[in-house]
Amino acid sequence: MKDGKRCSGSIPYGYNRVEGDKQTLVVDPVAAEVVRHIFQLANEGKSSRTIAAILTEEKVLIPAAHAKENHPEQYHGQKYTDKYLWSLSAVQKILKRQEYLGHTVLHRSVVTNFKLHKRRETDEAEQYVFPNTHEAIISQELWDSVHRRIKRVERASPWGSQYNRLSGYLYCADCGRRMTLQTHHSKKDGSIQHSFRCGGYASQINTCTAHSISANNVEALLLSAVKRLSRFVLQDEEAFAAELQSLWADKQEAKPQQSKQELKRLQTRYDELSRLVRGLYENLMSGLLPERQYKQLSAQYDSEQADLEARMDKLKAAVAEEKTKPLDIEHFISLIRKYKDPAEVTDMMFSELVDKIVVYETAGTGKARTQKVDIYFNYVGKVDIAYTEQELEEIRAQEEQAEKERLARQRAREKAYREKRKAAKIAANGGVSVPPKVCPHCGREFTPASNRQIFCSDECCYQARQDKKKAEREAERGEHYYRQRKCAVCGKLFWPTHSQQTLCSDKCRKEKHNQVTLKAYHDKKAKENAQWNTSSKTKEQVSATSLSETIISPALLPQPARTSASTAE
């Protein structure tokens, strides 16, 4: 067995044995096509139960029936009731067999009790795998893709009746747990809507937030990302490959450093706990610490150390996996080229391209609400290529177009609502939009143009207003001929006896007379003062002019005194 020699007489479904040679396997064309079909369905996201139902519906012979009818020498007498009824376990066994990659796998099971003939299946570590010993039926790429899907637990909604292909691919950015599927009905049309939220928040095992996101939004983001990558590949494939290589190199340099720092921090805490445990034991032996407290503290430290060990092992495994994870840019570009400019994300495209999707918590509210989503692709990981100005302009144009479409839908809804109300009103009014009315002025029945119309014509409306004013005047005036007025002095209302009366009493008339007289007096005084000031200024100007025009004779001016020399002469 350790030399790769087959010990068992059974061979996997999809192969035949060469006559006279127990070790050599050749491909059975009919069964191999069924195996490829099973792996293809699994790669499209179909569950094992669904695949079994499809094969049963297609009337495909089960492995035992196929061996009995086509290869009787390989039939070992397995009993079955329906030769077309595929079971769940049969599909699962086919999906687990590495023989379809061309490998020989031995020591799959061992006898636990030879007396009772009990056997158990061995782990992968106990098995012997000899690669490339016969012709492969499926490729390594298809095998890896299918088993990536199998490892993801496709969680259904709480009702158990819904499924979404994003299940098992979405992870919380804060706590790292898988996001669970939520199902609800739309308020608009009652259709079933899918969304996801953090598994830790749903089960309340940690303090993480919801991180809720709609499945439709994730699908739209994924389609946009694939279209963008496709555009890069079509424009300049070599530059795109160089950019991916540069991004990968930067990530590989940054991740080990972060992991080393985290490992160092965890190891420091682990060593500190070990010292504390030794100190507890010494205090216990010296009698400084009671045994009850020693047990309590020791249990706490032991639990924390176990948690630290698990975290360190997980971190080391992640670092090792990251180091061994290959970068296959050419394969990724070939896939992008294969799905260039897609109209939608198909199941096959999704399974071949997407590795995982990390969802962050939302930020902001209303129209400013945003949510970050990281998409990790197979073979290259997360692609962080900065947006160009042209792409930003396209995004702005798309947002404007989306806003216009939203406003158009809103107007259409409002118009439909108005039409609905109008139709209901017409139906309630016997086929007319506004029911007939009777004019309150002339008493004639008429059909109004709107629900607000009261009178049948403009003449009736005008005459009704005049009649109303006249009635109001008569009601207000009563026995008096003139309407009430407000006194110009005291402001009280009074009934005038003639049309020119503006004051209510003799007292107000005297006060008004005094006000008028006093005002006239002050106006007269102000006018006189103004005239006096004007005449005074005129006189001053005239006198000043007369003085400036007066001629002074030189003889009248005083003569200067003569000098002493002149006197001597």
C-alpha positions as CSV (number, residue, x, y, z in Angstrom):
1,M,0.0,0.0,0.0
2,K,2.8,2.4,0.9
3,D,4.3,1.8,-2.6
4,G,1.1,2.9,-4.3
5,K,-0.2,-0.6,-5.1
6,R,-4.0,-0.9,-4.9
7,C,-5.1,-3.4,-2.3
8,S,-8.9,-3.1,-2.7
9,G,-10.8,-4.7,-5.5
10,S,-13.2,-1.7,-5.8
11,I,-12.5,1.2,-8.2
12,P,-14.0,4.6,-8.2
13,Y,-17.1,5.4,-10.4
14,G,-15.9,6.9,-13.7
15,Y,-13.0,4.4,-14.2
16,N,-12.6,0.9,-15.5
17,R,-9.9,-1.6,-14.8
18,V,-7.7,-3.0,-17.6
19,E,-8.3,-6.7,-18.0
20,G,-5.5,-8.6,-16.3
21,D,-4.1,-5.5,-14.7
22,K,-5.4,-4.6,-11.2
23,Q,-3.4,-1.4,-10.8
24,T,-4.1,0.4,-14.1
25,L,-7.3,2.5,-14.3
26,V,-8.8,3.8,-17.6
27,V,-11.5,6.4,-18.0
28,D,-15.1,5.1,-18.6
29,P,-16.5,7.7,-21.1
30,V,-20.1,7.4,-20.0
31,A,-19.5,7.5,-16.2
32,A,-16.7,10.2,-16.6
33,E,-19.2,12.5,-18.3
34,V,-21.6,12.1,-15.4
35,V,-18.7,12.9,-13.0
36,R,-17.9,16.0,-14.9
37,H,-21.6,17.0,-14.9
38,I,-21.7,16.6,-11.1
39,F,-18.7,18.7,-10.6
40,Q,-20.0,21.3,-13.0
41,L,-23.3,21.5,-11.2
42,A,-21.5,21.8,-7.8
43,N,-19.3,24.6,-9.2
44,E,-22.5,26.5,-10.2
45,G,-23.5,26.5,-6.6
46,K,-25.9,23.6,-6.6
47,S,-26.1,21.6,-3.3
48,S,-25.5,17.9,-3.2
49,R,-29.2,17.3,-2.6
50,T,-30.1,19.4,-5.6
51,I,-27.6,17.6,-7.8
52,A,-29.0,14.2,-6.8
53,A,-32.5,15.5,-7.7
54,I,-31.3,16.7,-11.1
55,L,-29.6,13.4,-11.9
56,T,-32.7,11.5,-10.9
57,E,-34.8,13.7,-13.1
58,E,-32.4,13.2,-16.0
59,K,-32.7,9.4,-15.6
60,V,-29.0,8.9,-15.1
61,L,-28.0,5.4,-13.8
62,I,-26.7,5.3,-10.3
63,P,-23.1,3.9,-9.9
64,A,-24.3,0.4,-8.8
65,A,-26.8,0.1,-11.7
66,H,-24.2,1.4,-14.2
67,A,-21.7,-1.2,-13.0
68,K,-24.3,-4.0,-13.2
69,E,-25.4,-3.2,-16.7
70,N,-22.2,-2.1,-18.3
71,H,-19.4,-3.7,-16.2
72,P,-20.7,-6.9,-14.5
73,E,-17.2,-7.8,-13.3
74,Q,-17.1,-4.7,-11.2
75,Y,-20.6,-5.2,-9.7
76,H,-20.4,-6.3,-6.0
77,G,-24.0,-7.1,-5.5
78,Q,-25.2,-3.7,-4.0
79,K,-29.0,-3.7,-3.7
80,Y,-31.1,-0.8,-4.9
81,T,-34.8,-0.2,-5.5
82,D,-34.7,2.4,-8.3
83,K,-31.7,2.5,-10.7
84,Y,-32.3,6.2,-11.4
85,L,-32.7,7.3,-7.7
86,W,-29.5,9.1,-6.7
87,S,-28.8,9.6,-3.0
88,L,-27.2,12.5,-1.3
89,S,-24.3,10.4,0.0
90,A,-23.5,9.1,-3.5
91,V,-23.0,12.6,-4.8
92,Q,-21.0,13.7,-1.7
93,K,-18.6,10.7,-2.1
94,I,-18.0,11.5,-5.8
95,L,-17.2,15.2,-4.9
96,K,-14.7,14.0,-2.2
97,R,-12.7,11.5,-4.3
98,Q,-9.3,12.8,-5.4
99,E,-9.0,9.9,-7.9
100,Y,-10.7,12.2,-10.4
101,L,-7.6,14.4,-10.4
102,G,-5.5,11.4,-11.5
103,H,-4.3,10.6,-8.0
104,T,-4.3,7.2,-6.2
105,V,-5.6,7.5,-2.6
106,L,-5.1,4.5,-0.4
107,H,-5.9,3.7,3.3
108,R,-9.3,5.3,3.1
109,S,-10.7,3.2,5.9
110,V,-9.4,0.9,8.6
111,V,-10.9,-2.0,10.6
112,T,-11.6,-1.1,14.2
113,N,-12.8,-4.5,15.3
114,F,-12.0,-7.4,13.0
115,K,-14.4,-9.7,14.9
116,L,-17.4,-7.3,14.4
117,H,-16.1,-6.2,11.0
118,K,-16.4,-2.5,11.9
119,R,-14.5,0.0,9.9
120,R,-14.0,3.7,10.2
121,E,-13.0,6.3,7.6
122,T,-9.5,7.7,8.1
123,D,-8.4,11.4,8.1
124,E,-6.5,13.0,5.3
125,A,-3.3,12.7,7.4
126,E,-3.7,8.9,7.6
127,Q,-4.2,8.4,3.9
128,Y,-1.6,7.7,1.3
129,V,-1.9,9.9,-1.8
130,F,0.1,9.1,-5.0
131,P,-0.3,11.9,-7.6
132,N,-0.6,11.5,-11.3
133,T,-1.0,7.7,-11.5
134,H,-3.7,7.7,-14.1
135,E,-5.7,9.9,-16.4
136,A,-7.7,12.7,-14.7
137,I,-11.3,13.3,-15.4
138,I,-11.5,16.9,-14.0
139,S,-9.0,19.7,-13.7
140,Q,-7.3,20.9,-10.5
141,E,-8.9,24.3,-11.0
142,L,-12.4,22.9,-11.1
143,W,-11.6,20.7,-8.0
144,D,-10.4,23.8,-6.1
145,S,-13.4,25.8,-7.0
146,V,-15.9,23.2,-6.0
147,H,-14.2,22.5,-2.7
148,R,-14.0,26.2,-1.9
149,R,-17.8,26.2,-2.2
150,I,-18.1,23.0,-0.1
151,K,-16.2,24.6,2.7
152,R,-18.6,27.5,2.8
153,V,-21.6,26.8,4.8
154,E,-24.5,28.0,2.7
155,R,-26.8,29.2,5.4
156,A,-30.5,29.5,4.6
157,S,-32.8,32.0,6.1
158,P,-34.5,31.4,9.5
159,W,-37.6,30.1,7.7
160,G,-35.4,27.5,6.0
161,S,-37.1,28.0,2.6
162,Q,-34.8,30.6,1.0
163,Y,-31.4,30.5,-0.5
164,N,-29.0,33.1,-1.8
165,R,-25.7,32.5,-3.5
166,L,-23.9,35.1,-1.5
167,S,-24.4,33.0,1.7
168,G,-21.0,32.0,3.0
169,Y,-19.1,34.7,1.1
170,L,-19.9,37.8,3.2
171,Y,-17.9,38.5,6.3
172,C,-18.1,41.2,9.0
173,A,-15.2,43.6,8.8
174,D,-15.1,44.2,12.6
175,C,-15.5,40.8,14.2
176,G,-14.7,38.6,11.2
177,R,-17.7,36.3,11.5
178,R,-19.8,35.2,8.6
179,M,-22.9,37.3,7.8
180,T,-26.3,35.5,8.1
181,L,-29.1,35.6,5.5
182,Q,-32.2,37.6,6.4
183,T,-35.5,37.3,4.4
184,H,-38.3,39.9,4.4
185,H,-41.1,40.9,2.1
186,S,-41.1,44.2,0.2
187,K,-43.7,46.8,1.3
188,K,-44.2,47.8,-2.3
189,D,-45.0,44.6,-4.2
190,G,-44.7,41.9,-1.5
191,S,-41.7,40.3,-3.2
192,I,-39.1,38.4,-1.2
193,Q,-36.0,40.5,-0.4
194,H,-32.7,39.2,0.9
195,S,-30.2,41.0,3.1
196,F,-27.3,40.0,5.4
197,R,-26.2,41.0,8.8
198,C,-23.3,40.1,11.1
199,G,-23.5,36.6,12.6
200,G,-22.1,37.8,15.9
201,Y,-24.8,40.5,16.2
202,A,-27.5,38.1,15.2
203,S,-26.5,35.5,17.8
204,Q,-25.5,38.2,20.4
205,I,-22.3,36.4,21.3
206,N,-20.3,39.7,21.0
207,T,-20.9,43.4,21.0
208,C,-20.6,43.8,17.2
209,T,-23.1,45.9,15.3
210,A,-25.5,44.8,12.5
211,H,-23.5,45.7,9.4
212,S,-26.7,45.2,7.4
213,I,-26.5,45.2,3.6
214,S,-29.0,44.3,0.9
215,A,-28.1,41.4,-1.4
216,N,-29.1,43.5,-4.4
217,N,-26.6,46.1,-3.4
218,V,-23.8,43.6,-3.1
219,E,-24.7,42.1,-6.6
220,A,-24.6,45.6,-8.1
221,L,-21.2,46.4,-6.5
222,L,-19.8,43.1,-7.8
223,L,-21.1,43.7,-11.3
224,S,-19.6,47.2,-11.3
225,A,-16.2,45.8,-10.1
226,V,-16.1,43.1,-12.8
227,K,-17.0,45.7,-15.5
228,R,-14.3,48.0,-14.3
229,L,-11.6,45.2,-14.3
230,S,-12.8,44.1,-17.7
231,R,-12.3,47.7,-19.0
232,F,-8.8,47.7,-17.6
233,V,-7.9,44.4,-19.3
234,L,-9.3,45.6,-22.6
235,Q,-7.5,48.9,-22.5
236,D,-4.0,47.8,-21.5
237,E,-3.6,44.3,-20.3
238,E,0.2,44.6,-19.5
239,A,-0.2,47.7,-17.4
240,F,-3.1,46.1,-15.5
241,A,-1.0,43.0,-14.8
242,A,1.9,45.3,-13.6
243,E,-0.4,47.2,-11.3
244,L,-1.8,44.0,-9.8
245,Q,1.8,42.7,-9.2
246,S,2.7,46.0,-7.5
247,L,-0.4,45.9,-5.2
248,W,0.3,42.3,-4.3
249,A,3.9,43.1,-3.4
250,D,2.9,46.0,-1.2
251,K,0.3,43.8,0.6
252,Q,2.8,41.0,1.2
253,E,5.2,43.4,2.8
254,A,2.6,45.0,5.1
255,K,0.8,41.8,6.3
256,P,3.8,40.0,7.8
257,Q,4.8,43.1,9.8
258,Q,1.3,43.4,11.2
259,S,1.1,39.7,12.0
260,K,4.4,39.8,13.7
261,Q,3.4,42.7,15.9
262,E,0.2,40.9,16.9
263,L,2.0,37.7,17.6
264,K,4.5,39.5,19.7
265,R,1.8,41.2,21.7
266,L,0.0,37.9,22.3
267,Q,3.2,36.1,23.3
268,T,4.1,38.9,25.8
269,R,0.7,38.5,27.5
270,Y,1.1,34.7,27.5
271,D,4.5,34.9,29.2
272,E,3.1,37.4,31.7
273,L,0.3,35.0,32.6
274,S,2.9,32.2,33.0
275,R,4.8,34.3,35.5
276,L,1.6,35.1,37.4
277,V,0.7,31.4,37.6
278,R,4.2,30.6,39.0
279,G,3.8,33.4,41.5
280,L,0.4,32.1,42.6
281,Y,1.9,28.6,43.2
282,E,4.7,30.0,45.2
283,N,2.3,32.1,47.4
284,L,0.2,29.0,47.8
285,M,3.1,26.8,49.0
286,S,4.3,29.6,51.3
287,G,0.8,30.0,52.9
288,L,0.3,33.5,51.7
289,L,-2.6,32.7,49.4
290,P,-5.6,30.6,50.4
291,E,-6.3,27.5,48.3
292,R,-9.8,28.8,47.2
293,Q,-8.3,32.0,45.7
294,Y,-5.5,30.1,44.1
295,K,-8.0,27.8,42.3
296,Q,-10.1,30.7,41.2
297,L,-7.3,32.8,39.8
298,S,-5.6,29.8,38.3
299,A,-8.7,28.9,36.4
300,Q,-9.0,32.4,35.1
301,Y,-5.4,32.5,34.0
302,D,-5.7,29.1,32.4
303,S,-8.7,30.1,30.4
304,E,-7.0,33.2,29.1
305,Q,-3.9,31.3,28.2
306,A,-6.0,28.8,26.2
307,D,-7.7,31.6,24.4
308,L,-4.3,33.2,23.6
309,E,-2.9,29.9,22.3
310,A,-5.9,29.5,20.0
311,R,-5.5,33.0,18.7
312,M,-1.8,32.6,18.1
313,D,-2.3,29.3,16.3
314,K,-4.9,30.8,14.1
315,L,-2.7,33.8,13.3
316,K,0.3,31.6,12.5
317,A,-1.9,29.5,10.2
318,A,-3.2,32.6,8.5
319,V,0.4,33.9,8.0
320,A,1.5,30.5,6.6
321,E,-1.5,30.3,4.3
322,E,-0.9,33.9,3.1
323,K,2.8,33.0,2.3
324,T,1.8,29.9,0.3
325,K,-1.1,31.5,-1.4
326,P,0.0,31.9,-5.0
327,L,-0.6,35.0,-7.2
328,D,-1.9,33.9,-10.6
329,I,-2.4,37.1,-12.5
330,E,-2.5,35.4,-15.9
331,H,-5.3,33.1,-14.8
332,F,-7.3,36.0,-13.3
333,I,-6.9,38.1,-16.5
334,S,-8.0,35.1,-18.6
335,L,-11.2,34.9,-16.5
336,I,-11.8,38.6,-16.8
337,R,-11.3,38.3,-20.5
338,K,-13.7,35.5,-20.6
339,Y,-16.4,37.5,-18.9
340,K,-15.7,40.9,-20.6
341,D,-18.4,43.5,-20.3
342,P,-21.0,41.3,-18.6
343,A,-24.7,42.3,-18.3
344,E,-25.1,40.3,-15.1
345,V,-23.1,38.2,-12.7
346,T,-23.9,34.5,-13.5
347,D,-23.4,31.7,-11.0
348,M,-20.4,30.4,-12.9
349,M,-18.8,33.9,-13.0
350,F,-19.4,34.3,-9.3
351,S,-17.9,31.0,-8.3
352,E,-14.8,31.5,-10.5
353,L,-14.0,35.1,-9.6
354,V,-15.1,35.8,-6.0
355,D,-13.2,34.6,-3.0
356,K,-14.9,36.6,-0.2
357,I,-16.7,39.9,0.4
358,V,-16.0,42.0,3.6
359,V,-18.7,44.4,4.7
360,Y,-18.1,47.4,7.0
361,E,-20.6,49.3,9.1
362,T,-22.5,52.2,7.6
363,A,-21.6,55.8,8.1
364,G,-23.8,58.8,7.9
365,T,-27.6,59.0,7.5
366,G,-30.0,59.8,4.7
367,K,-28.5,60.7,1.4
368,A,-25.1,61.0,3.0
369,R,-25.2,57.3,4.2
370,T,-22.3,55.3,2.9
371,Q,-21.0,51.8,3.4
372,K,-17.6,50.3,2.5
373,V,-17.4,46.9,0.9
374,D,-14.2,45.1,0.0
375,I,-14.3,42.4,-2.7
376,Y,-11.6,39.8,-2.7
377,F,-11.1,37.9,-6.0
378,N,-9.6,34.5,-6.5
379,Y,-5.9,34.4,-7.5
380,V,-5.3,38.1,-6.8
381,G,-7.1,39.1,-3.6
382,K,-8.3,42.6,-3.1
383,V,-7.8,44.9,-6.1
384,D,-7.3,48.5,-4.9
385,I,-6.8,50.5,-8.1
386,A,-7.5,54.3,-7.7
387,Y,-10.3,55.8,-9.7
388,T,-9.3,58.0,-12.6
389,E,-10.8,61.4,-13.4
390,Q,-12.8,59.9,-16.3
391,E,-14.2,57.2,-14.0
392,L,-15.1,59.7,-11.3
393,E,-16.9,61.8,-14.0
394,E,-18.8,58.7,-15.1
395,I,-19.8,57.9,-11.5
396,R,-21.1,61.5,-11.1
397,A,-23.0,61.2,-14.3
398,Q,-24.5,57.9,-13.2
399,E,-25.5,59.4,-9.9
400,E,-27.2,62.4,-11.7
401,Q,-29.0,60.0,-14.0
402,A,-30.1,57.9,-11.0
403,E,-31.5,61.0,-9.3
404,K,-33.3,62.0,-12.5
405,E,-34.8,58.5,-12.7
406,R,-35.8,58.7,-9.1
407,L,-37.6,62.0,-9.6
408,A,-39.3,60.7,-12.7
409,R,-40.5,57.7,-10.7
410,Q,-41.8,59.9,-8.0
411,R,-43.7,62.1,-10.4
412,A,-45.1,59.0,-12.0
413,R,-46.3,57.8,-8.6
414,E,-47.8,61.1,-7.8
415,K,-49.6,61.3,-11.2
416,A,-50.9,57.7,-10.8
417,Y,-52.2,58.6,-7.3
418,R,-54.0,61.7,-8.6
419,E,-55.5,59.7,-11.5
420,K,-56.6,57.0,-9.0
421,R,-58.3,59.6,-6.8
422,K,-59.9,61.2,-9.8
423,A,-61.3,57.9,-11.0
424,A,-62.6,57.1,-7.6
425,K,-64.3,60.5,-7.4
426,I,-65.8,60.1,-10.8
427,A,-67.1,56.7,-9.9
428,A,-68.6,58.1,-6.7
429,N,-70.3,61.0,-8.5
430,G,-72.0,58.8,-11.1
431,G,-69.6,59.3,-14.0
432,V,-68.7,63.0,-13.7
433,S,-65.8,64.5,-12.0
434,V,-67.9,67.1,-10.1
435,P,-71.5,66.5,-9.1
436,P,-74.2,69.0,-10.2
437,K,-74.9,71.9,-7.8
438,V,-77.7,74.5,-7.3
439,C,-76.7,78.1,-7.6
440,P,-77.4,79.8,-4.2
441,H,-78.3,83.1,-5.8
442,C,-80.6,82.2,-8.7
443,G,-81.5,78.7,-7.6
444,R,-80.7,77.2,-11.0
445,E,-79.0,73.7,-11.2
446,F,-75.7,73.7,-13.1
447,T,-72.6,71.5,-13.6
448,P,-69.6,73.2,-12.1
449,A,-66.2,73.3,-13.8
450,S,-64.4,72.5,-10.5
451,N,-65.4,71.4,-7.0
452,R,-64.8,74.9,-5.7
453,Q,-67.3,76.6,-8.0
454,I,-70.4,77.8,-6.1
455,F,-72.3,80.1,-8.5
456,C,-73.5,79.3,-11.9
457,S,-72.1,82.5,-13.6
458,D,-70.0,85.6,-12.9
459,E,-73.1,87.8,-12.8
460,C,-74.6,85.7,-10.0
461,C,-71.3,85.7,-8.1
462,Y,-71.1,89.6,-8.4
463,Q,-74.7,90.1,-7.5
464,A,-74.4,87.8,-4.5
465,R,-71.4,89.7,-3.3
466,Q,-73.2,93.0,-3.6
467,D,-76.2,91.6,-1.8
468,K,-74.0,90.4,1.0
469,K,-72.3,93.7,1.4
470,K,-75.6,95.5,1.5
471,A,-76.9,93.1,4.1
472,E,-73.8,93.6,6.2
473,R,-74.2,97.4,5.9
474,E,-77.8,97.2,6.9
475,A,-77.1,94.9,9.8
476,E,-74.3,97.1,11.0
477,R,-76.2,100.4,10.5
478,G,-79.5,99.4,12.0
479,E,-81.7,102.6,12.5
480,H,-78.9,105.0,11.7
481,Y,-78.5,106.5,8.2
482,Y,-74.8,106.6,8.2
483,R,-72.3,103.9,9.1
484,Q,-70.2,103.9,12.2
485,R,-67.0,105.9,12.2
486,K,-64.0,106.3,14.3
487,C,-63.4,109.6,16.0
488,A,-60.3,111.5,14.7
489,V,-59.3,112.6,18.2
490,C,-60.2,109.9,20.8
491,G,-60.5,107.0,18.4
492,K,-63.9,105.8,19.7
493,L,-66.7,104.5,17.4
494,F,-69.7,106.8,17.0
495,W,-72.8,107.2,14.8
496,P,-72.5,110.4,12.7
497,T,-75.5,112.6,12.1
498,H,-74.3,113.9,8.7
499,S,-71.7,112.9,6.1
500,Q,-69.1,115.4,7.1
501,Q,-69.0,114.6,10.8
502,T,-65.6,113.3,12.0
503,L,-65.7,114.0,15.7
504,C,-67.9,112.3,18.2
505,S,-68.6,115.1,20.8
506,D,-68.1,118.8,21.6
507,K,-65.2,118.0,23.8
508,C,-63.4,116.4,20.9
509,R,-64.3,119.3,18.6
510,K,-62.9,121.8,21.1
511,E,-59.8,119.7,21.5
512,K,-59.5,119.5,17.7
513,H,-60.0,123.3,17.5
514,N,-57.3,123.9,20.0
515,Q,-54.9,121.6,18.2
516,V,-55.5,123.3,14.9
517,T,-55.2,126.8,16.5
518,L,-52.0,125.9,18.3
519,K,-50.6,124.4,15.2
520,A,-51.5,127.5,13.2
521,Y,-49.9,129.7,15.8
522,H,-46.7,127.8,15.8
523,D,-46.6,127.7,12.0
524,K,-47.0,131.5,11.9
525,K,-44.2,132.0,14.4
526,A,-41.9,129.7,12.5
527,K,-42.7,131.6,9.3
528,E,-42.0,135.0,10.9
529,N,-38.8,133.7,12.4
530,A,-37.7,132.4,9.1
531,Q,-38.5,135.8,7.4
532,W,-36.7,137.7,10.1
533,N,-33.6,135.6,9.8
534,T,-33.7,136.0,6.0
535,S,-34.0,139.8,6.2
536,S,-31.2,140.1,8.8
537,K,-28.8,138.2,6.6
538,T,-29.7,140.4,3.6
539,K,-29.0,143.6,5.6
540,E,-25.6,142.3,6.8
541,Q,-24.6,141.4,3.2
542,V,-25.7,145.0,2.0
543,S,-23.7,146.8,4.8
544,A,-20.6,144.7,4.1
545,T,-20.8,145.6,0.4
546,S,-21.1,149.3,1.1
547,L,-18.0,149.4,3.4
548,S,-15.9,147.6,0.8
549,E,-17.0,150.1,-1.9
550,T,-16.1,153.4,0.1
551,I,-13.1,155.4,-1.3
552,I,-10.6,156.8,1.3
553,S,-8.8,160.1,0.3
554,P,-5.0,160.1,0.7
555,A,-5.0,163.7,2.2
556,L,-7.0,162.4,5.1
557,L,-4.5,159.7,5.9
558,P,-1.9,160.6,8.6
559,Q,1.5,161.7,7.3
560,P,4.7,159.9,8.4
561,A,7.2,161.8,10.7
562,R,10.2,163.5,9.1
563,T,13.8,162.3,9.9
564,S,16.4,164.4,11.7
565,A,18.4,165.0,8.6
566,S,15.5,166.6,6.9
567,T,14.9,168.8,9.9
568,A,18.5,170.0,9.7
569,E,18.1,171.1,6.2
